[in-house]
Amino acid sequence: MSNKIHVKTGDEVMIISGKDKGKTGKVLAVSPSEGKVIVEKRNMVTKHVKPRKAGDPSGIVKAEGALYACKVQPVCSKCKKPTRVAHKFEKDGSKIRVCAKCGAKL
């Protein structure tokens, strides 16, 4: 399995399949080894948690679950549509990520 992921922490993404299809959110964490991402307030799951020390929450807690990275696409800030990631080189030689539809910087 490839360890490269097309989204980064902090990207605005749209979920393209599953129960949260069509919803957007910010990427909180990326796990390249598993090929998964965690999106803020999306794919909520319930966890049974024991208190580890005094004052910790216990019982049933809602938390974000991981999604496969292939199920999300970055949202372009200019055209506001989900898009694939393209790459371009700037004049100084640095590589940047751009929208494959309109060419805006991601």
Protein Blocks (a to p, Z undefined) as FASTA:
>chain_A
ZZbdfbdehiacddfedjkgoiacddfbdcfknopacdehiaiacdddddfbghiaehjd
dddddddfklpccddfklopacdddddddfkopacdddfklopaZZ
